Amino acid sequence: MRRITLDLASSDMKLVLEGLESLEKQWAHVCENSDDEISDYGNDLIELRLLIKSLRNDAISVFGDNVVNFSRDLL
C-alpha cells in the first residue's frame, strides 16, 4: 500500500477535519434517506468515520481540543 505523509499546521488540520465532518454528514443523510443502491454510501461512510476518528484523536493530542472547534462565532 502506498502512503502520503502530510505536515499540517493547526489551522490546516482544522480545515481538513471540518471538511471531512461535513462530507460525513452529507453521506449519512444520503444513507438515511435513499433506497437507491447507487446512492448507498454505507461502506464508504464507515471508512470515512474511521478516518475522521483517527485524525481527530491525533489532532487533539497534538493541537488540543480547539482544533475541533469549527464555530465561526466571535469570542
PDB file of N, CA, C and O in Angstrom:
ATOM      1  N   MET A   1       0.846  -1.170   0.000  1.00  0.00           N
ATOM      2  CA  MET A   1       0.000   0.000   0.000  1.00  0.00           C
ATOM      3  C   MET A   1       0.896   1.239   0.000  1.00  0.00           C
ATOM      4  O   MET A   1       1.852   1.327   0.771  1.00  0.00           O
ATOM      5  N   ARG A   2       0.578   2.179  -0.860  1.00  0.00           N
ATOM      6  CA  ARG A   2       1.328   3.432  -0.908  1.00  0.00           C
ATOM      7  C   ARG A   2       0.700   4.417   0.062  1.00  0.00           C
ATOM      8  O   ARG A   2      -0.502   4.363   0.325  1.00  0.00           O
ATOM      9  N   ARG A   3       1.518   5.317   0.591  1.00  0.00           N
ATOM     10  CA  ARG A   3       1.034   6.258   1.601  1.00  0.00           C
ATOM     11  C   ARG A   3       1.529   7.665   1.300  1.00  0.00           C
ATOM     12  O   ARG A   3       2.535   7.854   0.615  1.00  0.00           O
ATOM     13  N   ILE A   4       0.810   8.639   1.820  1.00  0.00           N
ATOM     14  CA  ILE A   4       1.221  10.038   1.779  1.00  0.00           C
ATOM     15  C   ILE A   4       1.290  10.520   3.218  1.00  0.00           C
ATOM     16  O   ILE A   4       0.377  10.279   4.008  1.00  0.00           O
ATOM     17  N   THR A   5       2.358  11.190   3.545  1.00  0.00           N
ATOM     18  CA  THR A   5       2.505  11.786   4.868  1.00  0.00           C
ATOM     19  C   THR A   5       2.365  13.297   4.721  1.00  0.00           C
ATOM     20  O   THR A   5       3.038  13.910   3.893  1.00  0.00           O
ATOM     21  N   LEU A   6       1.498  13.888   5.518  1.00  0.00           N
ATOM     22  CA  LEU A   6       1.263  15.328   5.465  1.00  0.00           C
ATOM     23  C   LEU A   6       1.799  15.995   6.717  1.00  0.00           C
ATOM     24  O   LEU A   6       1.736  15.432   7.811  1.00  0.00           O
ATOM     25  N   ASP A   7       2.322  17.186   6.550  1.00  0.00           N
ATOM     26  CA  ASP A   7       2.775  18.008   7.663  1.00  0.00           C
ATOM     27  C   ASP A   7       1.829  19.204   7.724  1.00  0.00           C
ATOM     28  O   ASP A   7       1.952  20.138   6.931  1.00  0.00           O
ATOM     29  N   LEU A   8       0.889  19.175   8.660  1.00  0.00           N
ATOM     30  CA  LEU A   8      -0.153  20.191   8.717  1.00  0.00           C
ATOM     31  C   LEU A   8      -0.047  21.044   9.970  1.00  0.00           C
ATOM     32  O   LEU A   8       0.232  20.539  11.058  1.00  0.00           O
ATOM     33  N   ALA A   9      -0.272  22.338   9.807  1.00  0.00           N
ATOM     34  CA  ALA A   9      -0.393  23.247  10.942  1.00  0.00           C
ATOM     35  C   ALA A   9      -1.788  23.074  11.538  1.00  0.00           C
ATOM     36  O   ALA A   9      -2.655  22.448  10.928  1.00  0.00           O
ATOM     37  N   SER A  10      -1.994  23.616  12.699  1.00  0.00           N
ATOM     38  CA  SER A  10      -3.285  23.514  13.380  1.00  0.00           C
ATOM     39  C   SER A  10      -4.422  24.029  12.503  1.00  0.00           C
ATOM     40  O   SER A  10      -5.472  23.393  12.415  1.00  0.00           O
ATOM     41  N   SER A  11      -4.223  25.167  11.858  1.00  0.00           N
ATOM     42  CA  SER A  11      -5.278  25.748  11.020  1.00  0.00           C
ATOM     43  C   SER A  11      -5.592  24.856   9.821  1.00  0.00           C
ATOM     44  O   SER A  11      -6.748  24.751   9.410  1.00  0.00           O
ATOM     45  N   ASP A  12      -4.571  24.216   9.261  1.00  0.00           N
ATOM     46  CA  ASP A  12      -4.786  23.302   8.141  1.00  0.00           C
ATOM     47  C   ASP A  12      -5.552  22.058   8.592  1.00  0.00           C
ATOM     48  O   ASP A  12      -6.474  21.609   7.911  1.00  0.00           O
ATOM     49  N   MET A  13      -5.170  21.515   9.729  1.00  0.00           N
ATOM     50  CA  MET A  13      -5.842  20.322  10.247  1.00  0.00           C
ATOM     51  C   MET A  13      -7.296  20.624  10.551  1.00  0.00           C
ATOM     52  O   MET A  13      -8.173  19.790  10.321  1.00  0.00           O
ATOM     53  N   LYS A  14      -7.553  21.819  11.069  1.00  0.00           N
ATOM     54  CA  LYS A  14      -8.926  22.216  11.372  1.00  0.00           C
ATOM     55  C   LYS A  14      -9.766  22.219  10.092  1.00  0.00           C
ATOM     56  O   LYS A  14     -10.906  21.754  10.098  1.00  0.00           O
ATOM     57  N   LEU A  15      -9.210  22.737   9.002  1.00  0.00           N
ATOM     58  CA  LEU A  15      -9.929  22.756   7.726  1.00  0.00           C
ATOM     59  C   LEU A  15     -10.185  21.345   7.203  1.00  0.00           C
ATOM     60  O   LEU A  15     -11.277  21.052   6.716  1.00  0.00           O
ATOM     61  N   VAL A  16      -9.193  20.482   7.302  1.00  0.00           N
ATOM     62  CA  VAL A  16      -9.344  19.093   6.852  1.00  0.00           C
ATOM     63  C   VAL A  16     -10.442  18.396   7.649  1.00  0.00           C
ATOM     64  O   VAL A  16     -11.319  17.755   7.071  1.00  0.00           O
ATOM     65  N   LEU A  17     -10.395  18.519   8.959  1.00  0.00           N
ATOM     66  CA  LEU A  17     -11.401  17.866   9.803  1.00  0.00           C
ATOM     67  C   LEU A  17     -12.798  18.419   9.547  1.00  0.00           C
ATOM     68  O   LEU A  17     -13.765  17.661   9.467  1.00  0.00           O
ATOM     69  N   GLU A  18     -12.901  19.731   9.420  1.00  0.00           N
ATOM     70  CA  GLU A  18     -14.208  20.332   9.172  1.00  0.00           C
ATOM     71  C   GLU A  18     -14.774  19.849   7.831  1.00  0.00           C
ATOM     72  O   GLU A  18     -15.965  19.551   7.729  1.00  0.00           O
ATOM     73  N   GLY A  19     -13.935  19.773   6.825  1.00  0.00           N
ATOM     74  CA  GLY A  19     -14.379  19.287   5.524  1.00  0.00           C
ATOM     75  C   GLY A  19     -14.818  17.835   5.568  1.00  0.00           C
ATOM     76  O   GLY A  19     -15.843  17.474   4.989  1.00  0.00           O
ATOM     77  N   LEU A  20     -14.043  16.997   6.256  1.00  0.00           N
ATOM     78  CA  LEU A  20     -14.393  15.580   6.367  1.00  0.00           C
ATOM     79  C   LEU A  20     -15.680  15.386   7.159  1.00  0.00           C
ATOM     80  O   LEU A  20     -16.497  14.532   6.816  1.00  0.00           O
ATOM     81  N   GLU A  21     -15.865  16.166   8.207  1.00  0.00           N
ATOM     82  CA  GLU A  21     -17.088  16.035   9.003  1.00  0.00           C
ATOM     83  C   GLU A  21     -18.309  16.520   8.222  1.00  0.00           C
ATOM     84  O   GLU A  21     -19.403  15.979   8.383  1.00  0.00           O
ATOM     85  N   SER A  22     -18.127  17.529   7.384  1.00  0.00           N
ATOM     86  CA  SER A  22     -19.218  17.982   6.521  1.00  0.00           C
ATOM     87  C   SER A  22     -19.583  16.891   5.511  1.00  0.00           C
ATOM     88  O   SER A  22     -20.763  16.635   5.267  1.00  0.00           O
ATOM     89  N   LEU A  23     -18.585  16.262   4.935  1.00  0.00           N
ATOM     90  CA  LEU A  23     -18.809  15.162   3.998  1.00  0.00           C
ATOM     91  C   LEU A  23     -19.505  13.991   4.688  1.00  0.00           C
ATOM     92  O   LEU A  23     -20.390  13.359   4.111  1.00  0.00           O
ATOM     93  N   GLU A  24     -19.103  13.708   5.918  1.00  0.00           N
ATOM     94  CA  GLU A  24     -19.731  12.624   6.686  1.00  0.00           C
ATOM     95  C   GLU A  24     -21.220  12.896   6.871  1.00  0.00           C
ATOM     96  O   GLU A  24     -22.034  11.980   6.749  1.00  0.00           O
ATOM     97  N   LYS A  25     -21.583  14.135   7.161  1.00  0.00           N
ATOM     98  CA  LYS A  25     -22.998  14.484   7.337  1.00  0.00           C
ATOM     99  C   LYS A  25     -23.776  14.312   6.034  1.00  0.00           C
ATOM    100  O   LYS A  25     -24.911  13.835   6.040  1.00  0.00           O
ATOM    101  N   GLN A  26     -23.159  14.705   4.919  1.00  0.00           N
ATOM    102  CA  GLN A  26     -23.817  14.556   3.618  1.00  0.00           C
ATOM    103  C   GLN A  26     -24.056  13.085   3.294  1.00  0.00           C
ATOM    104  O   GLN A  26     -25.159  12.702   2.903  1.00  0.00           O
ATOM    105  N   TRP A  27     -23.029  12.269   3.455  1.00  0.00           N
ATOM    106  CA  TRP A  27     -23.147  10.845   3.145  1.00  0.00           C
ATOM    107  C   TRP A  27     -24.137  10.163   4.082  1.00  0.00           C
ATOM    108  O   TRP A  27     -24.907   9.305   3.650  1.00  0.00           O
ATOM    109  N   ALA A  28     -24.126  10.535   5.356  1.00  0.00           N
ATOM    110  CA  ALA A  28     -25.073   9.949   6.308  1.00  0.00           C
ATOM    111  C   ALA A  28     -26.502  10.294   5.898  1.00  0.00           C
ATOM    112  O   ALA A  28     -27.393   9.447   5.975  1.00  0.00           O
ATOM    113  N   HIS A  29     -26.721  11.523   5.466  1.00  0.00           N
ATOM    114  CA  HIS A  29     -28.048  11.944   5.014  1.00  0.00           C
ATOM    115  C   HIS A  29     -28.497  11.105   3.818  1.00  0.00           C
ATOM    116  O   HIS A  29     -29.649  10.675   3.758  1.00  0.00           O
ATOM    117  N   VAL A  30     -27.598  10.876   2.874  1.00  0.00           N
ATOM    118  CA  VAL A  30     -27.927  10.056   1.707  1.00  0.00           C
ATOM    119  C   VAL A  30     -28.294   8.643   2.147  1.00  0.00           C
ATOM    120  O   VAL A  30     -29.288   8.082   1.684  1.00  0.00           O
ATOM    121  N   CYS A  31     -27.492   8.069   3.040  1.00  0.00           N
ATOM    122  CA  CYS A  31     -27.748   6.699   3.508  1.00  0.00           C
ATOM    123  C   CYS A  31     -29.080   6.576   4.237  1.00  0.00           C
ATOM    124  O   CYS A  31     -29.781   5.573   4.105  1.00  0.00           O
ATOM    125  N   GLU A  32     -29.421   7.602   5.003  1.00  0.00           N
ATOM    126  CA  GLU A  32     -30.649   7.558   5.793  1.00  0.00           C
ATOM    127  C   GLU A  32     -31.901   7.825   4.965  1.00  0.00           C
ATOM    128  O   GLU A  32     -33.000   7.428   5.352  1.00  0.00           O
ATOM    129  N   ASN A  33     -31.738   8.496   3.830  1.00  0.00           N
ATOM    130  CA  ASN A  33     -32.910   8.961   3.090  1.00  0.00           C
ATOM    131  C   ASN A  33     -33.039   8.411   1.679  1.00  0.00           C
ATOM    132  O   ASN A  33     -33.880   8.886   0.916  1.00  0.00           O
ATOM    133  N   SER A  34     -32.241   7.433   1.315  1.00  0.00           N
ATOM    134  CA  SER A  34     -32.304   6.906  -0.040  1.00  0.00           C
ATOM    135  C   SER A  34     -32.342   5.383  -0.035  1.00  0.00           C
ATOM    136  O   SER A  34     -31.608   4.726   0.704  1.00  0.00           O
ATOM    137  N   ASP A  35     -33.206   4.848  -0.868  1.00  0.00           N
ATOM    138  CA  ASP A  35     -33.261   3.402  -1.057  1.00  0.00           C
ATOM    139  C   ASP A  35     -32.503   2.987  -2.314  1.00  0.00           C
ATOM    140  O   ASP A  35     -32.365   1.797  -2.600  1.00  0.00           O
ATOM    141  N   ASP A  36     -32.025   3.950  -3.043  1.00  0.00           N
ATOM    142  CA  ASP A  36     -31.331   3.705  -4.302  1.00  0.00           C
ATOM    143  C   ASP A  36     -29.966   3.082  -4.041  1.00  0.00           C
ATOM    144  O   ASP A  36     -29.157   3.653  -3.310  1.00  0.00           O
ATOM    145  N   GLU A  37     -29.704   1.928  -4.626  1.00  0.00           N
ATOM    146  CA  GLU A  37     -28.418   1.256  -4.412  1.00  0.00           C
ATOM    147  C   GLU A  37     -27.252   2.112  -4.876  1.00  0.00           C
ATOM    148  O   GLU A  37     -26.169   2.061  -4.291  1.00  0.00           O
ATOM    149  N   ILE A  38     -27.468   2.901  -5.928  1.00  0.00           N
ATOM    150  CA  ILE A  38     -26.400   3.772  -6.423  1.00  0.00           C
ATOM    151  C   ILE A  38     -26.029   4.796  -5.354  1.00  0.00           C
ATOM    152  O   ILE A  38     -24.874   5.211  -5.269  1.00  0.00           O
ATOM    153  N   SER A  39     -26.988   5.201  -4.552  1.00  0.00           N
ATOM    154  CA  SER A  39     -26.744   6.199  -3.516  1.00  0.00           C
ATOM    155  C   SER A  39     -26.283   5.589  -2.203  1.00  0.00           C
ATOM    156  O   SER A  39     -26.154   6.302  -1.208  1.00  0.00           O
ATOM    157  N   ASP A  40     -26.033   4.298  -2.179  1.00  0.00           N
ATOM    158  CA  ASP A  40     -25.632   3.641  -0.936  1.00  0.00           C
ATOM    159  C   ASP A  40     -24.154   3.888  -0.660  1.00  0.00           C
ATOM    160  O   ASP A  40     -23.282   3.260  -1.259  1.00  0.00           O
ATOM    161  N   TYR A  41     -23.897   4.793   0.234  1.00  0.00           N
ATOM    162  CA  TYR A  41     -22.543   5.154   0.618  1.00  0.00           C
ATOM    163  C   TYR A  41     -22.100   4.391   1.860  1.00  0.00           C
ATOM    164  O   TYR A  41     -21.079   4.733   2.457  1.00  0.00           O
ATOM    165  N   GLY A  42     -22.834   3.381   2.256  1.00  0.00           N
ATOM    166  CA  GLY A  42     -22.621   2.707   3.534  1.00  0.00           C
ATOM    167  C   GLY A  42     -21.190   2.326   3.848  1.00  0.00           C
ATOM    168  O   GLY A  42     -20.669   2.718   4.892  1.00  0.00           O
ATOM    169  N   ASN A  43     -20.539   1.571   2.975  1.00  0.00           N
ATOM    170  CA  ASN A  43     -19.162   1.141   3.249  1.00  0.00           C
ATOM    171  C   ASN A  43     -18.198   2.314   3.266  1.00  0.00           C
ATOM    172  O   ASN A  43     -17.301   2.379   4.107  1.00  0.00           O
ATOM    173  N   ASP A  44     -18.387   3.248   2.326  1.00  0.00           N
ATOM    174  CA  ASP A  44     -17.521   4.421   2.296  1.00  0.00           C
ATOM    175  C   ASP A  44     -17.720   5.279   3.544  1.00  0.00           C
ATOM    176  O   ASP A  44     -16.772   5.867   4.063  1.00  0.00           O
ATOM    177  N   LEU A  45     -18.955   5.342   4.014  1.00  0.00           N
ATOM    178  CA  LEU A  45     -19.252   6.111   5.218  1.00  0.00           C
ATOM    179  C   LEU A  45     -18.540   5.514   6.429  1.00  0.00           C
ATOM    180  O   LEU A  45     -18.030   6.251   7.273  1.00  0.00           O
ATOM    181  N   ILE A  46     -18.504   4.206   6.518  1.00  0.00           N
ATOM    182  CA  ILE A  46     -17.783   3.549   7.616  1.00  0.00           C
ATOM    183  C   ILE A  46     -16.302   3.900   7.554  1.00  0.00           C
ATOM    184  O   ILE A  46     -15.699   4.251   8.569  1.00  0.00           O
ATOM    185  N   GLU A  47     -15.718   3.807   6.365  1.00  0.00           N
ATOM    186  CA  GLU A  47     -14.295   4.144   6.198  1.00  0.00           C
ATOM    187  C   GLU A  47     -14.035   5.602   6.550  1.00  0.00           C
ATOM    188  O   GLU A  47     -13.043   5.923   7.204  1.00  0.00           O
ATOM    189  N   LEU A  48     -14.928   6.481   6.113  1.00  0.00           N
ATOM    190  CA  LEU A  48     -14.782   7.905   6.400  1.00  0.00           C
ATOM    191  C   LEU A  48     -14.837   8.166   7.903  1.00  0.00           C
ATOM    192  O   LEU A  48     -14.043   8.945   8.429  1.00  0.00           O
ATOM    193  N   ARG A  49     -15.764   7.524   8.584  1.00  0.00           N
ATOM    194  CA  ARG A  49     -15.883   7.716  10.036  1.00  0.00           C
ATOM    195  C   ARG A  49     -14.648   7.213  10.773  1.00  0.00           C
ATOM    196  O   ARG A  49     -14.223   7.819  11.757  1.00  0.00           O
ATOM    197  N   LEU A  50     -14.072   6.116  10.308  1.00  0.00           N
ATOM    198  CA  LEU A  50     -12.831   5.614  10.915  1.00  0.00           C
ATOM    199  C   LEU A  50     -11.683   6.594  10.695  1.00  0.00           C
ATOM    200  O   LEU A  50     -10.881   6.830  11.598  1.00  0.00           O
ATOM    201  N   LEU A  51     -11.608   7.162   9.498  1.00  0.00           N
ATOM    202  CA  LEU A  51     -10.572   8.152   9.201  1.00  0.00           C
ATOM    203  C   LEU A  51     -10.732   9.388  10.074  1.00  0.00           C
ATOM    204  O   LEU A  51      -9.760   9.880  10.648  1.00  0.00           O
ATOM    205  N   ILE A  52     -11.956   9.888  10.172  1.00  0.00           N
ATOM    206  CA  ILE A  52     -12.218  11.070  10.993  1.00  0.00           C
ATOM    207  C   ILE A  52     -11.837  10.807  12.443  1.00  0.00           C
ATOM    208  O   ILE A  52     -11.202  11.647  13.080  1.00  0.00           O
ATOM    209  N   LYS A  53     -12.216   9.659  12.965  1.00  0.00           N
ATOM    210  CA  LYS A  53     -11.907   9.326  14.359  1.00  0.00           C
ATOM    211  C   LYS A  53     -10.402   9.330  14.594  1.00  0.00           C
ATOM    212  O   LYS A  53      -9.929   9.890  15.583  1.00  0.00           O
ATOM    213  N   SER A  54      -9.655   8.715  13.698  1.00  0.00           N
ATOM    214  CA  SER A  54      -8.205   8.648  13.835  1.00  0.00           C
ATOM    215  C   SER A  54      -7.573  10.038  13.740  1.00  0.00           C
ATOM    216  O   SER A  54      -6.741  10.403  14.569  1.00  0.00           O
ATOM    217  N   LEU A  55      -7.971  10.809  12.728  1.00  0.00           N
ATOM    218  CA  LEU A  55      -7.413  12.155  12.558  1.00  0.00           C
ATOM    219  C   LEU A  55      -7.781  13.061  13.724  1.00  0.00           C
ATOM    220  O   LEU A  55      -6.957  13.837  14.207  1.00  0.00           O
ATOM    221  N   ARG A  56      -9.021  12.954  14.166  1.00  0.00           N
ATOM    222  CA  ARG A  56      -9.494  13.781  15.288  1.00  0.00           C
ATOM    223  C   ARG A  56      -8.669  13.500  16.546  1.00  0.00           C
ATOM    224  O   ARG A  56      -8.216  14.427  17.217  1.00  0.00           O
ATOM    225  N   ASN A  57      -8.478  12.228  16.856  1.00  0.00           N
ATOM    226  CA  ASN A  57      -7.700  11.863  18.041  1.00  0.00           C
ATOM    227  C   ASN A  57      -6.260  12.353  17.938  1.00  0.00           C
ATOM    228  O   ASN A  57      -5.719  12.902  18.898  1.00  0.00           O
ATOM    229  N   ASP A  58      -5.640  12.157  16.783  1.00  0.00           N
ATOM    230  CA  ASP A  58      -4.264  12.620  16.588  1.00  0.00           C
ATOM    231  C   ASP A  58      -4.179  14.137  16.672  1.00  0.00           C
ATOM    232  O   ASP A  58      -3.266  14.678  17.295  1.00  0.00           O
ATOM    233  N   ALA A  59      -5.132  14.823  16.046  1.00  0.00           N
ATOM    234  CA  ALA A  59      -5.121  16.286  16.040  1.00  0.00           C
ATOM    235  C   ALA A  59      -5.292  16.852  17.442  1.00  0.00           C
ATOM    236  O   ALA A  59      -4.608  17.805  17.814  1.00  0.00           O
ATOM    237  N   ILE A  60      -6.193  16.276  18.218  1.00  0.00           N
ATOM    238  CA  ILE A  60      -6.406  16.749  19.589  1.00  0.00           C
ATOM    239  C   ILE A  60      -5.159  16.517  20.428  1.00  0.00           C
ATOM    240  O   ILE A  60      -4.795  17.370  21.238  1.00  0.00           O
ATOM    241  N   SER A  61      -4.503  15.387  20.250  1.00  0.00           N
ATOM    242  CA  SER A  61      -3.304  15.112  21.052  1.00  0.00           C
ATOM    243  C   SER A  61      -2.163  16.060  20.700  1.00  0.00           C
ATOM    244  O   SER A  61      -1.327  16.361  21.552  1.00  0.00           O
ATOM    245  N   VAL A  62      -2.117  16.531  19.460  1.00  0.00           N
ATOM    246  CA  VAL A  62      -1.042  17.440  19.044  1.00  0.00           C
ATOM    247  C   VAL A  62      -1.415  18.903  19.276  1.00  0.00           C
ATOM    248  O   VAL A  62      -0.612  19.670  19.808  1.00  0.00           O
ATOM    249  N   PHE A  63      -2.629  19.295  18.881  1.00  0.00           N
ATOM    250  CA  PHE A  63      -3.009  20.706  18.874  1.00  0.00           C
ATOM    251  C   PHE A  63      -3.958  21.116  19.998  1.00  0.00           C
ATOM    252  O   PHE A  63      -4.144  22.311  20.231  1.00  0.00           O
ATOM    253  N   GLY A  64      -4.553  20.170  20.690  1.00  0.00           N
ATOM    254  CA  GLY A  64      -5.512  20.490  21.740  1.00  0.00           C
ATOM    255  C   GLY A  64      -6.945  20.474  21.223  1.00  0.00           C
ATOM    256  O   GLY A  64      -7.185  20.371  20.020  1.00  0.00           O
ATOM    257  N   ASP A  65      -7.887  20.578  22.147  1.00  0.00           N
ATOM    258  CA  ASP A  65      -9.317  20.461  21.835  1.00  0.00           C
ATOM    259  C   ASP A  65      -9.828  21.521  20.862  1.00  0.00           C
ATOM    260  O   ASP A  65     -10.803  21.282  20.150  1.00  0.00           O
ATOM    261  N   ASN A  66      -9.188  22.683  20.824  1.00  0.00           N
ATOM    262  CA  ASN A  66      -9.675  23.767  19.976  1.00  0.00           C
ATOM    263  C   ASN A  66      -9.600  23.428  18.486  1.00  0.00           C
ATOM    264  O   ASN A  66     -10.286  24.052  17.677  1.00  0.00           O
ATOM    265  N   VAL A  67      -8.779  22.452  18.122  1.00  0.00           N
ATOM    266  CA  VAL A  67      -8.641  22.082  16.709  1.00  0.00           C
ATOM    267  C   VAL A  67      -9.940  21.499  16.146  1.00  0.00           C
ATOM    268  O   VAL A  67     -10.124  21.472  14.929  1.00  0.00           O
ATOM    269  N   VAL A  68     -10.824  21.042  17.000  1.00  0.00           N
ATOM    270  CA  VAL A  68     -12.106  20.501  16.537  1.00  0.00           C
ATOM    271  C   VAL A  68     -13.275  21.446  16.825  1.00  0.00           C
ATOM    272  O   VAL A  68     -14.437  21.046  16.754  1.00  0.00           O
ATOM    273  N   ASN A  69     -12.961  22.689  17.148  1.00  0.00           N
ATOM    274  CA  ASN A  69     -13.983  23.716  17.340  1.00  0.00           C
ATOM    275  C   ASN A  69     -14.133  24.460  16.014  1.00  0.00           C
ATOM    276  O   ASN A  69     -13.277  25.266  15.648  1.00  0.00           O
ATOM    277  N   PHE A  70     -15.221  24.187  15.299  1.00  0.00           N
ATOM    278  CA  PHE A  70     -15.420  24.773  13.977  1.00  0.00           C
ATOM    279  C   PHE A  70     -16.361  25.974  14.009  1.00  0.00           C
ATOM    280  O   PHE A  70     -16.817  26.432  12.960  1.00  0.00           O
ATOM    281  N   SER A  71     -16.651  26.478  15.183  1.00  0.00           N
ATOM    282  CA  SER A  71     -17.562  27.600  15.334  1.00  0.00           C
ATOM    283  C   SER A  71     -16.996  28.846  14.662  1.00  0.00           C
ATOM    284  O   SER A  71     -15.796  29.114  14.729  1.00  0.00           O
ATOM    285  N   ARG A  72     -17.865  29.591  14.023  1.00  0.00           N
ATOM    286  CA  ARG A  72     -17.479  30.866  13.409  1.00  0.00           C
ATOM    287  C   ARG A  72     -17.905  32.043  14.297  1.00  0.00           C
ATOM    288  O   ARG A  72     -17.752  33.204  13.918  1.00  0.00           O
ATOM    289  N   ASP A  73     -18.444  31.728  15.484  1.00  0.00           N
ATOM    290  CA  ASP A  73     -18.880  32.773  16.409  1.00  0.00           C
ATOM    291  C   ASP A  73     -17.681  33.541  16.937  1.00  0.00           C
ATOM    292  O   ASP A  73     -16.601  32.983  17.136  1.00  0.00           O
ATOM    293  N   LEU A  74     -17.891  34.831  17.161  1.00  0.00           N
ATOM    294  CA  LEU A  74     -16.839  35.654  17.753  1.00  0.00           C
ATOM    295  C   LEU A  74     -16.679  35.294  19.219  1.00  0.00           C
ATOM    296  O   LEU A  74     -17.644  34.946  19.899  1.00  0.00           O
ATOM    297  N   LEU A  75     -15.455  35.385  19.690  1.00  0.00           N
ATOM    298  CA  LEU A  75     -15.198  35.078  21.106  1.00  0.00           C
ATOM    299  C   LEU A  75     -15.697  36.172  21.999  1.00  0.00           C
ATOM    300  O   LEU A  75     -15.565  36.082  23.220  1.00  0.00           O
TER     301      LEU A  75
END
